[in-house]
């Protein structure tokens, strides 16, 4: 993701502060806000038949969607996601 953003010359922000890189926390915001787990367009549960807990992998479509959203609004995208996730949790 960081390579895509750098190639697009995009610097993302969170709470009006510039971020040096896209983190796993940022990725989790997208997963929660867009309900990517279990959505066949974005994810696949690759757990073995003898495993109880899911093990998710994410599609190139998910990565493209995230990059597109960040490029479209690098200053406020993460703030909007954080707000959306906090509303879902309440």
Protein Blocks (a to p, Z undefined) as FASTA:
>chain_A
ZZmmmmnopacdeehiacfbdcfklmmmmmmmnomgopaklgccfbdfkbmbdcddddfk
lmmmmmmmmmmmmmlmmmmmmmmmmmmmZZ
